[in-house]
Amino acid sequence: MNNGRAALTMQDAILTLQKYWSDNGCMITQPLNTEVGAGTANPSTALRVIGPEPWSVAYVEPSVRPDDSRYGENPNRLQMHTQFQVILKPDPGNPQELYLGSLQALGIDLDAHDVRFVEDNWASPALGAWGLGWEVWLDGMEITQFTYFQQVGGVTLSPVSVEITYGLERILMNLQGVSHFKDIAYAPGITYGEVFGQNEYEMSRHHLDDADVETHHRLFEAYASEARRMLDLELPIPAYTYVLKCSHTFNVLDARGALSTTERAKAFSLMRGLTHESAKLWGQRRAALEHPLGTAAAPAPAVRAGLPTVPGTETLLFEIGVEELPYADVRATTDAVREAVTAKLAATRLMHGPVTAMATPRRVVVTVESVEPQEPDTLRTVRGPKAAAAYRDGAPTPALLGFARGQGVDPAELKVLDVDGVDYIGLTREAPGRTAVEVLGDLLAEVVSELRAGRNMRWNDPSLSFSRPVRWLLALLGDTPLPVAVSSLASGTTTRVHRTAPEPVVPVPSAEGFAGFLAGHGILLDREDRRDTVVRGAHTSAAEAGGVVDVTGEAALIDEITDIVEYPRPVLGSFDESYLDLPPSILTTVMRKHQRYLPVLGDDGRLLPHFLTFANGTCDEDVVRAGNEAVLRARYEDAAFFWRADLKVAPEEFRGRLAKLTFEERLGTVADRAERIAALAAHLAGRTGLAPETVDTVRRAGELAKFDLASQMVVEFSSLAGVMAEEYALRAGEPARVARALAEMELPRSSGGALPTGDAGVVLSLADRFDLVTGMFVIGAAPTGSSDPYGVRRAAIGLLNVLRSVPSVAGLRVRDGLRAAADRYAAQGVEVPAERLAEAAELITRRYEQQLADAGHEHRLVQAVLPWADRPAQGDRTLAALERHIGTPAFAGLTAALQRVIRILPKDVVPGSKDHSLLTAPAELRLAQATEAVRTSLTGREDDLDALTEASAPLVAAVDAFFDEVLVMDPDPALRAARLSLLDDVAALARPVLNWSAL
């Protein structure tokens, strides 16, 4: 769609962008004369963004990515694609609007297309660089990387630069309506395929098949050595140029599959270090030259307007306008702002009604009803020195005089105040209430300045930091403008609606009815309204294709869709039925992970050749549908490429390749981990008494454990681990039970995820998680706070869920599993401190405790069964029994009797003589007989609370009589020891069942 104009050729598009950005203040430069993976790596970006000098530049950059080699077959993916790079330093304050203007200059009709800014947290390990921003999607296709650089070469940037990186081939395919890059009109009468097609095929051959590995290893070392030599000569540009040569050589080796994880990590570390030194040296060189281009100026601080008068009770409306937030930050920020406003208002005397907060990706809106015009006046007591120190010989002391002077009063006006029985000199004065405008202006400025998210960035405002830039503030008290100033931002009376609207900035007349006002501009402020719109649209559109959407199963994706658009508009798309020959899990993973599409299913649950996407607001549905269908077609071509390549490799060969992948440097390779899992699973299978056929399945699945982690499909889609193991194993001729066990080893994938159902899969799942938890604790990598990079908590929860739910392993003890895993590490030569295993067991206990609490069980009952965290299935059974018995007279009597026994026993009791000849009193004999009777009745059921409760009546009566008739702590040591020993026998009946003291 291009406004009816003839679509630009590729060379015309380049010329158009050069003119557009030149007209907007950018210098046009040339591409670098060595291979780079992206325009970012060009020194015009990577070095020039460092330091205080302003720098706005645009240039074309052919970008080489060997891993994207597809022999010219994939319609969207090329080993060398053409980027157009723009750097705006400093951030001009409106870079998104400038970017959208460039799309219009190219002929893209923004009213027809769905252009979206989708969260992307960018990082380049080789450059030691990171930034926050977005992928820009044009009808579902990523066409641009848009980033606020925060750091490059390990150097924190000030000012922040905006990077805009266009993918020209993708834009031109959309503009020209072609489905393959080869068909792009590069110039009149010449296609892209004619210019670059042969290059794509031959360089793909080189990168994937024919590049000599040893030669490239030598090149990498030589380039790194030369970069180091240039740094020693204090020549940052040649040094950095050789780092880029290192990077390209590394990428070729990576595409050839010639690097282990350890080699990758070392290479990244080396390149990052060299880049950091180059960047630092560059900054020093520019500083020595006294920054010839000058210093970028920061925006001036905003000045708050005069305070208006608001005579009556009004509604407060406050809108914080932002560039598109990550979807997870929409809800988090809503809650944080609501809590902040509520807490800050509570610290004032300003009376008000309910506080409401709502948000979309571009705005956070707070309304406060019934705000009084002013705080009430109050009396304020000011305390001075103690009365004893206020006067000496009847005359005021310097302390008293200083206090009076500080308060601006005559000493005679002061009086004695009693404060907690101590006399002080002080005064009581009237404190007039502040106006609502004054209170709210300061309060709301604090809310903005204190905004924080999980990951924060800076932009052109040096005093603010948040998930994405804050660009405008709207503040009204009724229909009166409320002045708020924070850093360089001053509030106004306008809001911003869709950027494609005829008037993207509109005045807001009043604080009342703002949600309805926005709805009139195509924006749904209420999150629940947006989510309901998504669900209704999914049902209606899927029905048009004769299918359904699994709204419950897709709840997480629906939540994400809800928070990446301001008005969700459903668009139903289709794909060629031939792709249904691929496993459905591949197709749906591509939809969800890459495109946020909802799969459409038939009544039988099978995938139909349809999908649902949601545009943001009004658009030309046919245009958006065609664009998204083209994107999905390219994605499926990529998946088919991985599928075909993986099927050529036997599972055993993949399993061998795991030796090149490092699990954790101190714990060995992924192959080492797979071998530990196999051995541990065999051990657990033996402990649980599984059938011989199941043990054989465990053994064979163990031999192949984790093999799919070396496949191209799982490298690209890590969430398909296990799924692809099953698919590839079946096609390699493995028995279905082995293939299924390999899949179930990865279950559960989340805290509430599906569990393995086959016994072989169950023990493999447990072995996997016991190995992970044990290993991380052994090396001191236990989770702390919010940091859990290896998913140890998730593994612990998975362990518990399996042990609690699968009868065949209910008898396994957590500590036994941890010790067995530790034995495998010890056999590998890894030292296993005993205290680390205790810490791991404690983590699992705390997870079990949290699970029971989250399920709503009473705290004291949870504490009573917590010793069963080592056998959580037994803990669940005991808790269920406890909840049945608690409060009944029989159980109350049993609890009271046992607690009497437990309280009198010393903590370090050593059972003494059990010679019944010393226990001659009737009460002693009855208790001994009752204890033996209960012990006999519990044979084989020693941990059964129901059994203990049912058999306890005679024991309870005997305990009560014993305490009534017998002096336990007799002066005779032998008799005292015998009686304590008898009571210890009673306690021993109960100890295996509960923590009775918790009751």
Secondary structure in CASP SS format (residue, H / E / C, confidence):
PFRMAT SS
TARGET T0000
AUTHOR 0000-0000-0000
METHOD secondary structure of the structure
MODEL  1
M C 1.00
N C 1.00
N C 1.00
G C 1.00
R C 1.00
A C 1.00
A C 1.00
L C 1.00
T C 1.00
M H 1.00
Q H 1.00
D H 1.00
A H 1.00
I H 1.00
L H 1.00
T H 1.00
L H 1.00
Q H 1.00
K H 1.00
Y H 1.00
W H 1.00
S H 1.00
D H 1.00
N C 1.00
G C 1.00
C C 1.00
M E 1.00
I E 1.00
T C 1.00
Q C 1.00
P C 1.00
L C 1.00
N C 1.00
T C 1.00
E C 1.00
V C 1.00
G C 1.00
A C 1.00
G H 1.00
T H 1.00
A H 1.00
N C 1.00
P H 1.00
S H 1.00
T H 1.00
A H 1.00
L C 1.00
R C 1.00
V C 1.00
I C 1.00
G C 1.00
P C 1.00
E C 1.00
P C 1.00
W E 1.00
S E 1.00
V E 1.00
A E 1.00
Y E 1.00
V E 1.00
E E 1.00
P E 1.00
S E 1.00
V E 1.00
R C 1.00
P H 1.00
D H 1.00
D H 1.00
S C 1.00
R C 1.00
Y C 1.00
G C 1.00
E C 1.00
N C 1.00
P C 1.00
N C 1.00
R C 1.00
L C 1.00
Q C 1.00
M E 1.00
H E 1.00
T E 1.00
Q E 1.00
F E 1.00
Q E 1.00
V E 1.00
I E 1.00
L E 1.00
K E 1.00
P C 1.00
D C 1.00
P C 1.00
G C 1.00
N C 1.00
P H 1.00
Q H 1.00
E H 1.00
L H 1.00
Y H 1.00
L H 1.00
G H 1.00
S H 1.00
L H 1.00
Q H 1.00
A H 1.00
L C 1.00
G C 1.00
I C 1.00
D C 1.00
L C 1.00
D C 1.00
A C 1.00
H C 1.00
D C 1.00
V E 1.00
R E 1.00
F E 1.00
V E 1.00
E E 1.00
D E 1.00
N E 1.00
W E 1.00
A E 1.00
S E 1.00
P C 1.00
A C 1.00
L C 1.00
G C 1.00
A E 1.00
W E 1.00
G E 1.00
L E 1.00
G E 1.00
W E 1.00
E E 1.00
V E 1.00
W E 1.00
L E 1.00
D C 1.00
G C 1.00
M E 1.00
E E 1.00
I E 1.00
T E 1.00
Q E 1.00
F E 1.00
T E 1.00
Y E 1.00
F E 1.00
Q E 1.00
Q E 1.00
V E 1.00
G C 1.00
G C 1.00
V E 1.00
T E 1.00
L C 1.00
S C 1.00
P C 1.00
V C 1.00
S C 1.00
V E 1.00
E E 1.00
I E 1.00
T E 1.00
Y E 1.00
G E 1.00
L H 1.00
E H 1.00
R H 1.00
I H 1.00
L H 1.00
M H 1.00
N H 1.00
L H 1.00
Q H 1.00
G C 1.00
V C 1.00
S C 1.00
H C 1.00
F H 1.00
K H 1.00
D H 1.00
I C 1.00
A E 1.00
Y E 1.00
A E 1.00
P C 1.00
G C 1.00
I E 1.00
T E 1.00
Y H 1.00
G H 1.00
E H 1.00
V H 1.00
F H 1.00
G H 1.00
Q H 1.00
N H 1.00
E H 1.00
Y H 1.00
E H 1.00
M H 1.00
S H 1.00
R H 1.00
H H 1.00
H H 1.00
L H 1.00
D H 1.00
D H 1.00
A C 1.00
D C 1.00
V H 1.00
E H 1.00
T H 1.00
H H 1.00
H H 1.00
R H 1.00
L H 1.00
F H 1.00
E H 1.00
A H 1.00
Y H 1.00
A H 1.00
S H 1.00
E H 1.00
A H 1.00
R H 1.00
R H 1.00
M H 1.00
L H 1.00
D H 1.00
L C 1.00
E C 1.00
L C 1.00
P H 1.00
I H 1.00
P H 1.00
A H 1.00
Y H 1.00
T H 1.00
Y H 1.00
V H 1.00
L H 1.00
K H 1.00
C H 1.00
S H 1.00
H H 1.00
T H 1.00
F H 1.00
N H 1.00
V H 1.00
L H 1.00
D H 1.00
A H 1.00
R C 1.00
G C 1.00
A C 1.00
L C 1.00
S C 1.00
T H 1.00
T H 1.00
E H 1.00
R H 1.00
A H 1.00
K H 1.00
A H 1.00
F H 1.00
S H 1.00
L H 1.00
M H 1.00
R H 1.00
G H 1.00
L H 1.00
T H 1.00
H H 1.00
E H 1.00
S H 1.00
A H 1.00
K H 1.00
L H 1.00
W H 1.00
G H 1.00
Q H 1.00
R H 1.00
R H 1.00
A H 1.00
A H 1.00
L C 1.00
E C 1.00
H C 1.00
P C 1.00
L C 1.00
G C 1.00
T C 1.00
A C 1.00
A C 1.00
A C 1.00
P C 1.00
A C 1.00
P C 1.00
A C 1.00
V C 1.00
R C 1.00
A C 1.00
G C 1.00
L C 1.00
P C 1.00
T C 1.00
V C 1.00
P C 1.00
G C 1.00
T C 1.00
E E 1.00
T E 1.00
L E 1.00
L E 1.00
F E 1.00
E E 1.00
I E 1.00
G E 1.00
V E 1.00
E C 1.00
E C 1.00
L C 1.00
P C 1.00
Y H 1.00
A H 1.00
D H 1.00
V H 1.00
R H 1.00
A H 1.00
T H 1.00
T H 1.00
D H 1.00
A H 1.00
V H 1.00
R H 1.00
E H 1.00
A H 1.00
V H 1.00
T H 1.00
A H 1.00
K H 1.00
L H 1.00
A H 1.00
A C 1.00
T C 1.00
R C 1.00
L C 1.00
M C 1.00
H C 1.00
G C 1.00
P C 1.00
V E 1.00
T E 1.00
A E 1.00
M E 1.00
A E 1.00
T E 1.00
P C 1.00
R C 1.00
R E 1.00
V E 1.00
V E 1.00
V E 1.00
T E 1.00
V E 1.00
E E 1.00
S E 1.00
V E 1.00
E C 1.00
P C 1.00
Q E 1.00
E C 1.00
P C 1.00
D C 1.00
T E 1.00
L E 1.00
R E 1.00
T E 1.00
V E 1.00
R E 1.00
G E 1.00
P E 1.00
K E 1.00
A H 1.00
A H 1.00
A H 1.00
A C 1.00
Y E 1.00
R E 1.00
D C 1.00
G C 1.00
A E 1.00
P E 1.00
T C 1.00
P H 1.00
A H 1.00
L H 1.00
L H 1.00
G H 1.00
F H 1.00
A H 1.00
R H 1.00
G H 1.00
Q H 1.00
G C 1.00
V C 1.00
D C 1.00
P H 1.00
A H 1.00
E H 1.00
L C 1.00
K E 1.00
V E 1.00
L E 1.00
D E 1.00
V E 1.00
D C 1.00
G C 1.00
V E 1.00
D E 1.00
Y E 1.00
I E 1.00
G E 1.00
L E 1.00
T E 1.00
R E 1.00
E E 1.00
A E 1.00
P C 1.00
G C 1.00
R C 1.00
T E 1.00
A H 1.00
V H 1.00
E H 1.00
V H 1.00
L H 1.00
G H 1.00
D H 1.00
L H 1.00
L H 1.00
A H 1.00
E H 1.00
V H 1.00
V H 1.00
S H 1.00
E C 1.00
L C 1.00
R C 1.00
A C 1.00
G C 1.00
R C 1.00
N C 1.00
M E 1.00
R C 1.00
W C 1.00
N C 1.00
D C 1.00
P C 1.00
S C 1.00
L C 1.00
S C 1.00
F E 1.00
S C 1.00
R C 1.00
P C 1.00
V E 1.00
R E 1.00
W E 1.00
L E 1.00
L E 1.00
A E 1.00
L E 1.00
L E 1.00
G C 1.00
D C 1.00
T E 1.00
P E 1.00
L C 1.00
P C 1.00
V C 1.00
A E 1.00
V E 1.00
S C 1.00
S C 1.00
L E 1.00
A E 1.00
S C 1.00
G E 1.00
T C 1.00
T E 1.00
T E 1.00
R E 1.00
V C 1.00
H C 1.00
R C 1.00
T C 1.00
A C 1.00
P C 1.00
E C 1.00
P C 1.00
V E 1.00
V E 1.00
P E 1.00
V C 1.00
P C 1.00
S C 1.00
A C 1.00
E C 1.00
G C 1.00
F H 1.00
A H 1.00
G H 1.00
F H 1.00
L H 1.00
A H 1.00
G C 1.00
H C 1.00
G C 1.00
I C 1.00
L C 1.00
L C 1.00
D C 1.00
R H 1.00
E H 1.00
D H 1.00
R H 1.00
R H 1.00
D H 1.00
T H 1.00
V H 1.00
V H 1.00
R H 1.00
G H 1.00
A H 1.00
H H 1.00
T H 1.00
S H 1.00
A H 1.00
A H 1.00
E H 1.00
A C 1.00
G C 1.00
G C 1.00
V E 1.00
V C 1.00
D C 1.00
V C 1.00
T C 1.00
G C 1.00
E C 1.00
A H 1.00
A H 1.00
L H 1.00
I H 1.00
D H 1.00
E H 1.00
I H 1.00
T H 1.00
D C 1.00
I C 1.00
V C 1.00
E C 1.00
Y C 1.00
P E 1.00
R E 1.00
P E 1.00
V E 1.00
L E 1.00
G E 1.00
S E 1.00
F C 1.00
D C 1.00
E H 1.00
S H 1.00
Y H 1.00
L H 1.00
D H 1.00
L C 1.00
P C 1.00
P H 1.00
S H 1.00
I H 1.00
L H 1.00
T H 1.00
T H 1.00
V H 1.00
M H 1.00
R H 1.00
K H 1.00
H H 1.00
Q H 1.00
R C 1.00
Y C 1.00
L E 1.00
P E 1.00
V E 1.00
L E 1.00
G C 1.00
D C 1.00
D C 1.00
G C 1.00
R C 1.00
L E 1.00
L E 1.00
P E 1.00
H E 1.00
F E 1.00
L E 1.00
T E 1.00
F E 1.00
A E 1.00
N E 1.00
G C 1.00
T C 1.00
C C 1.00
D C 1.00
E H 1.00
D H 1.00
V H 1.00
V H 1.00
R H 1.00
A H 1.00
G H 1.00
N H 1.00
E H 1.00
A H 1.00
V H 1.00
L H 1.00
R H 1.00
A H 1.00
R H 1.00
Y H 1.00
E H 1.00
D H 1.00
A H 1.00
A H 1.00
F H 1.00
F H 1.00
W H 1.00
R H 1.00
A H 1.00
D H 1.00
L H 1.00
K C 1.00
V C 1.00
A C 1.00
P H 1.00
E H 1.00
E H 1.00
F H 1.00
R H 1.00
G H 1.00
R H 1.00
L H 1.00
A H 1.00
K H 1.00
L C 1.00
T E 1.00
F E 1.00
E E 1.00
E C 1.00
R C 1.00
L C 1.00
G E 1.00
T E 1.00
V H 1.00
A H 1.00
D H 1.00
R H 1.00
A H 1.00
E H 1.00
R H 1.00
I H 1.00
A H 1.00
A H 1.00
L H 1.00
A H 1.00
A H 1.00
H H 1.00
L H 1.00
A H 1.00
G H 1.00
R H 1.00
T H 1.00
G C 1.00
L C 1.00
A C 1.00
P H 1.00
E H 1.00
T H 1.00
V H 1.00
D H 1.00
T H 1.00
V H 1.00
R H 1.00
R H 1.00
A H 1.00
G H 1.00
E H 1.00
L H 1.00
A C 1.00
K C 1.00
F H 1.00
D H 1.00
L H 1.00
A H 1.00
S C 1.00
Q H 1.00
M H 1.00
V H 1.00
V H 1.00
E H 1.00
F C 1.00
S H 1.00
S H 1.00
L H 1.00
A C 1.00
G C 1.00
V H 1.00
M H 1.00
A H 1.00
E H 1.00
E H 1.00
Y H 1.00
A H 1.00
L H 1.00
R H 1.00
A C 1.00
G C 1.00
E C 1.00
P C 1.00
A H 1.00
R H 1.00
V H 1.00
A H 1.00
R H 1.00
A H 1.00
L H 1.00
A H 1.00
E H 1.00
M C 1.00
E C 1.00
L C 1.00
P C 1.00
R C 1.00
S C 1.00
S C 1.00
G C 1.00
G C 1.00
A C 1.00
L C 1.00
P C 1.00
T C 1.00
G C 1.00
D H 1.00
A H 1.00
G H 1.00
V H 1.00
V H 1.00
L H 1.00
S H 1.00
L H 1.00
A H 1.00
D H 1.00
R H 1.00
F H 1.00
D H 1.00
L H 1.00
V H 1.00
T H 1.00
G H 1.00
M H 1.00
F H 1.00
V H 1.00
I C 1.00
G C 1.00
A C 1.00
A C 1.00
P C 1.00
T E 1.00
G C 1.00
S C 1.00
S E 1.00
D C 1.00
P C 1.00
Y C 1.00
G C 1.00
V H 1.00
R H 1.00
R H 1.00
A H 1.00
A H 1.00
I H 1.00
G H 1.00
L H 1.00
L H 1.00
N H 1.00
V H 1.00
L H 1.00
R H 1.00
S H 1.00
V C 1.00
P H 1.00
S H 1.00
V H 1.00
A C 1.00
G C 1.00
L C 1.00
R C 1.00
V H 1.00
R H 1.00
D H 1.00
G H 1.00
L H 1.00
R H 1.00
A H 1.00
A H 1.00
A H 1.00
D H 1.00
R H 1.00
Y H 1.00
A H 1.00
A H 1.00
Q C 1.00
G C 1.00
V C 1.00
E C 1.00
V C 1.00
P C 1.00
A H 1.00
E H 1.00
R H 1.00
L H 1.00
A H 1.00
E H 1.00
A H 1.00
A H 1.00
E H 1.00
L H 1.00
I H 1.00
T H 1.00
R H 1.00
R H 1.00
Y H 1.00
E H 1.00
Q H 1.00
Q H 1.00
L H 1.00
A H 1.00
D H 1.00
A C 1.00
G C 1.00
H C 1.00
E C 1.00
H H 1.00
R H 1.00
L H 1.00
V H 1.00
Q H 1.00
A H 1.00
V H 1.00
L H 1.00
P H 1.00
W H 1.00
A H 1.00
D H 1.00
R C 1.00
P H 1.00
A H 1.00
Q H 1.00
G H 1.00
D H 1.00
R H 1.00
T H 1.00
L H 1.00
A H 1.00
A H 1.00
L H 1.00
E H 1.00
R H 1.00
H H 1.00
I C 1.00
G C 1.00
T C 1.00
P H 1.00
A H 1.00
F H 1.00
A H 1.00
G H 1.00
L H 1.00
T H 1.00
A H 1.00
A H 1.00
L H 1.00
Q H 1.00
R H 1.00
V H 1.00
I H 1.00
R H 1.00
I H 1.00
L C 1.00
P C 1.00
K C 1.00
D C 1.00
V C 1.00
V C 1.00
P C 1.00
G C 1.00
S C 1.00
K C 1.00
D C 1.00
H C 1.00
S C 1.00
L C 1.00
L C 1.00
T C 1.00
A C 1.00
P H 1.00
A H 1.00
E H 1.00
L H 1.00
R H 1.00
L H 1.00
A H 1.00
Q H 1.00
A H 1.00
T H 1.00
E H 1.00
A H 1.00
V H 1.00
R H 1.00
T H 1.00
S H 1.00
L C 1.00
T C 1.00
G C 1.00
R C 1.00
E C 1.00
D C 1.00
D C 1.00
L H 1.00
D H 1.00
A H 1.00
L H 1.00
T H 1.00
E H 1.00
A C 1.00
S C 1.00
A H 1.00
P H 1.00
L H 1.00
V H 1.00
A H 1.00
A H 1.00
V H 1.00
D H 1.00
A H 1.00
F H 1.00
F H 1.00
D H 1.00
E H 1.00
V C 1.00
L C 1.00
V C 1.00
M C 1.00
D C 1.00
P C 1.00
D C 1.00
P H 1.00
A H 1.00
L H 1.00
R H 1.00
A H 1.00
A H 1.00
R H 1.00
L H 1.00
S H 1.00
L H 1.00
L H 1.00
D H 1.00
D H 1.00
V H 1.00
A H 1.00
A H 1.00
L H 1.00
A H 1.00
R C 1.00
P C 1.00
V C 1.00
L C 1.00
N C 1.00
W H 1.00
S H 1.00
A H 1.00
L C 1.00
END
